[in-house]
Amino acid sequence: MVMSRTKTRADLTDAVQQAIGVSRTEAASLVESTLDHICQALVDGETVKLSSFGTFQTRQKNERIGRNPKTGEEVPITPRRVLTFRASHVLKDRINATMRPGLSHEEHGAGTSAAPQRLQSAG
């Protein structure tokens, strides 16, 4: 079994730098700008769809009554917005393909183009 590692902004910056051949500073700026656009769209209540990756949305949750698990006491849970992510079928297929024995990493499509996907913001 392969140990998983958390991907960071630095890892994304390195990938962008290698893929398009810009300086590390420029690559970091591109990563930050992309993440800022995604975050702002979500704050504004927009849906963010990344083709072949998935969809990010915010959802409004109403106030409700919860229960303290230790005491059993009823406690009001305040209304809030929550972030949801729904993976695309393409991403799900790539993830599940790694479970099939006998196929190499490249045959699963994991070694495909590093070209950035277009950000689509529903308006």
Accessible surface in RSA format (square Angstrom, percent):
REM  Atomic radii and reference values for relative SASA: ProtOr
REM  Chains: A
REM  Algorithm: Lee & Richards
REM  Probe-radius: 1.40
REM  Slices: 20
REM RES _ NUM      All-atoms   Total-Side   Main-Chain    Non-polar    All polar
REM                ABS   REL    ABS   REL    ABS   REL    ABS   REL    ABS   REL
RES MET A   1   238.97 123.8 151.49 100.3  87.47 208.3 131.13 111.5 107.83 142.9
RES VAL A   2   139.01  91.5 118.11 106.9  20.91  50.4 122.63 106.5  16.39  44.4
RES MET A   3   176.61  91.5 157.74 104.4  18.88  44.9 124.82 106.1  51.80  68.6
RES SER A   4   111.97  94.6  79.11 105.6  32.87  75.7  50.76 108.1  61.21  85.8
RES ARG A   5   159.26  66.9 134.30  68.5  24.96  59.4  75.08 102.6  84.18  51.0
RES THR A   6   109.44  77.8  96.44  97.8  13.01  31.0  66.57  89.4  42.87  64.8
RES LYS A   7   150.26  73.3 126.43  77.6  23.83  56.7  81.30  73.2  68.96  73.5
RES THR A   8    64.18  45.6  56.64  57.4   7.55  18.0  59.78  80.3   4.41   6.7
RES ARG A   9   132.56  55.7 126.78  64.6   5.78  13.8  47.96  65.5  84.60  51.3
RES ALA A  10    48.35  44.5  42.13  65.0   6.22  14.2  46.17  65.0   2.19   5.8
RES ASP A  11    27.87  19.5  21.50  21.4   6.37  15.1   7.48  17.6  20.39  20.3
RES LEU A  12    84.25  46.9  83.92  60.0   0.32   0.8  84.12  59.1   0.12   0.3
RES THR A  13     7.52   5.3   7.52   7.6   0.00   0.0   1.97   2.7   5.55   8.4
RES ASP A  14    54.59  38.2  54.44  54.2   0.16   0.4  16.72  39.3  37.88  37.8
RES ALA A  15    54.76  50.3  45.16  69.7   9.60  21.8  51.96  73.2   2.80   7.4
RES VAL A  16    41.83  27.5  39.56  35.8   2.27   5.5  41.78  36.3   0.05   0.1
RES GLN A  17    56.85  31.8  55.12  40.3   1.73   4.1   8.83  18.8  48.01  36.4
RES GLN A  18   151.56  84.8 119.16  87.1  32.41  77.2  44.43  94.6 107.13  81.3
RES ALA A  19    52.16  48.0   9.56  14.8  42.60  96.9  21.20  29.9  30.96  82.0
RES ILE A  20    85.24  48.5  55.31  41.2  29.93  72.1  63.11  45.4  22.13  60.1
RES GLY A  21    67.47  83.2   0.00   N/A  67.47  83.2  33.21  91.1  34.26  76.7
RES VAL A  22    42.62  28.0  31.94  28.9  10.69  25.7  38.17  33.2   4.46  12.1
RES SER A  23    56.67  47.9  43.38  57.9  13.29  30.6  48.75 103.8   7.92  11.1
RES ARG A  24   112.08  47.1 108.91  55.5   3.17   7.5  57.34  78.4  54.74  33.2
RES THR A  25   109.43  77.8 103.86 105.3   5.57  13.3  71.46  96.0  37.97  57.4
RES GLU A  26    94.88  54.5  91.62  69.3   3.26   7.8  36.21  70.0  58.67  47.9
RES ALA A  27     0.00   0.0   0.00   0.0   0.00   0.0   0.00   0.0   0.00   0.0
RES ALA A  28    37.25  34.3  36.45  56.3   0.80   1.8  37.17  52.3   0.08   0.2
RES SER A  29    67.75  57.2  58.06  77.5   9.69  22.3  28.89  61.5  38.86  54.4
RES LEU A  30    84.18  46.9  82.90  59.3   1.28   3.2  83.84  58.9   0.34   0.9
RES VAL A  31    10.42   6.9   6.95   6.3   3.47   8.4  10.41   9.0   0.02   0.0
RES GLU A  32    67.03  38.5  67.03  50.7   0.00   0.0  40.43  78.2  26.59  21.7
RES SER A  33    47.44  40.1  41.96  56.0   5.48  12.6  25.80  54.9  21.64  30.3
RES THR A  34    68.86  49.0  63.73  64.6   5.14  12.2  43.23  58.1  25.64  38.8
RES LEU A  35    46.96  26.2  46.72  33.4   0.23   0.6  46.89  32.9   0.06   0.2
RES ASP A  36    85.42  59.8  81.40  81.0   4.02   9.5  25.10  59.1  60.31  60.2
RES HIS A  37   111.96  61.2 104.60  72.7   7.37  18.8  74.49  76.8  37.47  43.6
RES ILE A  38    22.14  12.6  22.14  16.5   0.00   0.0  22.14  15.9   0.00   0.0
RES CYS A  39    71.72  54.2  69.57  77.6   2.15   5.1  22.34  56.6  49.37  53.2
RES GLN A  40    97.66  54.6  96.39  70.4   1.27   3.0  42.26  89.9  55.40  42.0
RES ALA A  41     9.40   8.6   6.29   9.7   3.11   7.1   8.52  12.0   0.88   2.3
RES LEU A  42    17.87   9.9  17.79  12.7   0.08   0.2  17.87  12.5   0.00   0.0
RES VAL A  43    95.35  62.7  84.95  76.9  10.40  25.1  86.21  74.9   9.14  24.8
RES ASP A  44    86.58  60.6  52.35  52.1  34.23  80.9  21.94  51.6  64.64  64.5
RES GLY A  45    44.12  54.4   0.00   N/A  44.12  54.4  13.09  35.9  31.03  69.5
RES GLU A  46    54.65  31.4  49.41  37.4   5.23  12.5  19.79  38.3  34.86  28.5
RES THR A  47    27.36  19.5  25.42  25.8   1.94   4.6   7.64  10.3  19.72  29.8
RES VAL A  48     0.00   0.0   0.00   0.0   0.00   0.0   0.00   0.0   0.00   0.0
RES LYS A  49   111.76  54.5 111.70  68.5   0.06   0.2  54.76  49.3  57.00  60.7
RES LEU A  50    30.04  16.7  27.13  19.4   2.92   7.3  27.39  19.2   2.66   7.1
RES SER A  51    60.24  50.9  47.75  63.7  12.49  28.8  30.64  65.2  29.61  41.5
RES SER A  52    55.79  47.1  38.63  51.6  17.16  39.5  14.88  31.7  40.91  57.3
RES PHE A  53    82.79  41.4  82.79  51.3   0.00   0.0  82.79  50.2   0.00   0.0
RES GLY A  54     3.85   4.7   0.00   N/A   3.85   4.7   3.17   8.7   0.68   1.5
RES THR A  55    30.65  21.8  28.94  29.3   1.71   4.1  12.38  16.6  18.27  27.6
RES PHE A  56    42.35  21.2  42.35  26.2   0.00   0.0  42.35  25.7   0.00   0.0
RES GLN A  57    83.48  46.7  83.26  60.9   0.22   0.5   6.17  13.1  77.31  58.6
RES THR A  58    39.27  27.9  15.66  15.9  23.60  56.3  10.88  14.6  28.38  42.9
RES ARG A  59   127.34  53.5 122.71  62.6   4.63  11.0  58.35  79.7  68.99  41.8
RES GLN A  60   104.62  58.5  81.46  59.5  23.16  55.1  50.01 106.5  54.61  41.4
RES LYS A  61    57.19  27.9  53.20  32.6   3.99   9.5  22.29  20.1  34.90  37.2
RES ASN A  62   117.19  80.8 108.38 104.7   8.81  21.2  26.61  64.1  90.58  87.5
RES GLU A  63   104.27  59.9  81.55  61.7  22.72  54.1  22.57  43.6  81.70  66.7
RES ARG A  64   118.14  49.6 110.01  56.1   8.13  19.4  57.43  78.5  60.71  36.8
RES ILE A  65   107.27  61.0  82.52  61.5  24.75  59.6  82.52  59.4  24.75  67.2
RES GLY A  66    12.44  15.3   0.00   N/A  12.44  15.3  12.13  33.3   0.31   0.7
RES ARG A  67   155.90  65.5 129.62  66.1  26.28  62.6  50.61  69.2 105.29  63.8
RES ASN A  68    51.41  35.5  45.85  44.3   5.56  13.4   8.11  19.5  43.30  41.9
RES PRO A  69   133.92  97.6  94.82  86.4  39.10 142.1 105.84  87.4  28.08 174.5
RES LYS A  70   196.46  95.8 157.36  96.6  39.10  93.1 106.88  96.2  89.58  95.4
RES THR A  71    96.46  68.6  58.53  59.3  37.93  90.4  66.58  89.4  29.88  45.2
RES GLY A  72    33.26  41.0   0.00   N/A  33.26  41.0  24.24  66.5   9.02  20.2
RES GLU A  73   109.27  62.7  99.07  74.9  10.21  24.3  38.91  75.3  70.37  57.5
RES GLU A  74   102.97  59.1  84.74  64.1  18.22  43.4  24.29  47.0  78.68  64.2
RES VAL A  75    62.25  41.0  61.78  55.9   0.47   1.1  62.24  54.1   0.01   0.0
RES PRO A  76    80.16  58.4  69.29  63.2  10.87  39.5  69.29  57.2  10.87  67.6
RES ILE A  77    51.24  29.2  48.03  35.8   3.20   7.7  51.24  36.9   0.00   0.0
RES THR A  78    93.79  66.7  91.89  93.2   1.90   4.5  66.66  89.5  27.13  41.0
RES PRO A  79    72.86  53.1  56.15  51.2  16.70  60.7  56.37  46.5  16.49 102.5
RES ARG A  80    86.03  36.1  77.37  39.4   8.66  20.6  52.87  72.3  33.16  20.1
RES ARG A  81   119.90  50.3  92.34  47.1  27.55  65.6  40.33  55.1  79.56  48.2
RES VAL A  82    38.01  25.0  32.87  29.8   5.14  12.4  38.01  33.0   0.00   0.0
RES LEU A  83   106.07  59.1  75.79  54.2  30.28  76.1  75.79  53.2  30.28  81.5
RES THR A  84    50.94  36.2  45.97  46.6   4.96  11.8  42.10  56.6   8.83  13.4
RES PHE A  85    85.99  43.0  54.16  33.5  31.83  82.8  54.48  33.0  31.51  90.2
RES ARG A  86   166.12  69.8 160.60  81.9   5.52  13.1  59.51  81.3 106.62  64.6
RES ALA A  87    22.75  20.9  14.63  22.6   8.12  18.5  14.63  20.6   8.12  21.5
RES SER A  88    28.38  24.0  18.45  24.6   9.92  22.9  28.38  60.4   0.00   0.0
RES HIS A  89   132.56  72.5 130.17  90.5   2.39   6.1  88.67  91.4  43.90  51.1
RES VAL A  90    73.81  48.6  71.41  64.7   2.39   5.8  73.54  63.9   0.27   0.7
RES LEU A  91    34.17  19.0  34.09  24.4   0.08   0.2  34.17  24.0   0.00   0.0
RES LYS A  92    75.12  36.6  73.98  45.4   1.13   2.7  49.26  44.3  25.86  27.5
RES ASP A  93    88.08  61.7  86.23  85.8   1.86   4.4  24.43  57.5  63.66  63.5
RES ARG A  94    94.24  39.6  90.47  46.1   3.77   9.0  27.03  36.9  67.22  40.7
RES ILE A  95    99.97  56.9  96.04  71.5   3.92   9.5  99.95  72.0   0.02   0.0
RES ASN A  96    85.80  59.2  83.04  80.2   2.75   6.6  20.74  49.9  65.05  62.9
RES ALA A  97     6.88   6.3   6.88  10.6   0.00   0.0   6.88   9.7   0.00   0.0
RES THR A  98    79.81  56.8  53.57  54.3  26.24  62.5  43.23  58.1  36.58  55.3
RES MET A  99   151.66  78.5 126.63  83.8  25.03  59.6 102.07  86.8  49.59  65.7
RES ARG A 100   133.63  56.1 128.62  65.6   5.01  11.9  50.72  69.3  82.91  50.3
RES PRO A 101   127.45  92.9  99.43  90.6  28.02 101.9 111.36  91.9  16.09 100.0
RES GLY A 102    82.98 102.3   0.00   N/A  82.98 102.3  43.65 119.8  39.32  88.1
RES LEU A 103    77.63  43.2  59.33  42.4  18.30  46.0  60.29  42.3  17.34  46.7
RES SER A 104    53.54  45.2  41.08  54.8  12.46  28.7  46.10  98.2   7.45  10.4
RES HIS A 105   113.85  62.2 105.05  73.0   8.80  22.5  73.22  75.5  40.63  47.3
RES GLU A 106   121.81  69.9 107.02  81.0  14.78  35.2  55.25 106.9  66.55  54.3
RES GLU A 107   116.12  66.7  80.29  60.7  35.83  85.3  40.01  77.4  76.11  62.1
RES HIS A 108    21.50  11.7   8.08   5.6  13.42  34.3   8.73   9.0  12.76  14.9
RES GLY A 109    19.38  23.9   0.00   N/A  19.38  23.9  19.00  52.1   0.38   0.8
RES ALA A 110    34.15  31.4  14.58  22.5  19.57  44.5  14.58  20.5  19.57  51.8
RES GLY A 111    53.73  66.3   0.00   N/A  53.73  66.3  22.34  61.3  31.39  70.3
RES THR A 112    86.45  61.5  64.25  65.1  22.19  52.9  61.51  82.6  24.94  37.7
RES SER A 113    94.01  79.4  56.42  75.3  37.59  86.6  57.94 123.4  36.08  50.5
RES ALA A 114    77.05  70.8  45.63  70.4  31.42  71.5  56.71  79.9  20.34  53.9
RES ALA A 115    64.50  59.3  47.98  74.0  16.53  37.6  53.66  75.6  10.85  28.7
RES PRO A 116   112.35  81.9  83.41  76.0  28.94 105.2  93.70  77.4  18.65 115.9
RES GLN A 117   105.77  59.1  80.82  59.1  24.94  59.4  26.96  57.4  78.81  59.8
RES ARG A 118   184.78  77.6 175.32  89.4   9.46  22.5  81.10 110.8 103.68  62.8
RES LEU A 119    62.62  34.9  33.67  24.1  28.94  72.8  33.67  23.6  28.94  77.9
RES GLN A 120    81.67  45.7  76.52  55.9   5.16  12.3  28.75  61.2  52.92  40.1
RES SER A 121    57.41  48.5  28.03  37.4  29.38  67.7  27.40  58.4  30.01  42.0
RES ALA A 122    59.22  54.4  43.15  66.6  16.07  36.5  54.00  76.0   5.22  13.8
RES GLY A 123   120.07 148.1   0.00   N/A 120.07 148.1  61.61 169.1  58.46 130.9
END  Absolute sums over single chains surface
CHAIN  1 A     9801.1       7892.8       1908.3       5617.9       4183.2
END  Absolute sums over all chains
TOTAL          9801.1       7892.8       1908.3       5617.9       4183.2
